[in-house]
Amino acid sequence: MTVLDSIVAGVREDLAAREAALRLTELIRHADAAPAARPLPAAGFGLIAEVKRSSPSKGELAEIPDPAELAASYEAGGAAAISVLTEQRRFRGSLADLDAVRARVAAPLLRKDFIVSEYQVFEARAHGADLVLLIVAALDDEVLARLYGLITELGMTPLVEVHTEQEADRALALSPSLLGVNTRDLKTLQVDTSAFGRLAPYIRDRAAAAGIPQPRLVAESGVASAADVAAYAADGADLVLVGEALVTDGEPERALAQFTQAGREAAGSPFAKKTGSP
Ligand SMILES: O=P(O)(O)OC[C@@H](O)[C@@H](O)c1c[nH]c2ccccc12
């Protein structure tokens, strides 16, 4: 059993308990009543800043007693979007965190979880999410396509996450507007930041060959410094998702602004590799 399998098993148990407490028809009513989902800023390099207390690879990262306060500092620092982990067992997140953050910030919010059922997508919308993560490694093609369709139908944006070329091919079949490359392998928890530089041109070429619009690429995981953000941007990342480095920084607003600046400069530099993009 991989780490991913065991996380998903726990997620399914917690999900069953929530499904027993609130019927789907009732949940859909809440989702329908939520204010409309907002899109990501249309263009330009940006950071997706994550509210992350704990992780299976690193254990406790930060207490984060007030997730809304942290999110507000991300927003003040200029985050393009804010990611809120809602997985409870390994990441110590919750839908209550998403509610608290939603009540505080106007920035687009990503529900970061191991989404395996429609129920979780309606939950995301009911709790104010604008984007929903879909991890290709955790889903078969049929479920992936179904969840992708529902997220879109509800006006939200799917962030389709891959770690290998094969997963990238499966993601591209959906012609996603937003494609994430997680440089951490969720089956082993190993990070290899070079995976982004390898996969980005592959994805660009495959999208061009298939005649589909180029997705915006999100580099995920493994950022420790502004230089790491710049490296992802130079390799063609349109957005970079950062958790640990921000939650462990005493001044998240300043750190985020600095990371964003570094990414913008690298994305605009003549050395940036925009392979295959128009
Ligand atoms: O803390 P980091 O190394 O900056 O990583 C953030 C983010 O990429 C990571 O939390 C993540 C990316 N994809 C995921 C899927 C599930 C859980 C977590 C993740």
Residues whose N, C-alpha, C, O or C-beta is under 5 A from the ligand:
A	BS01	LIG	N182 E220 S221 G222 V223 L241 V242 G243 E244 A245
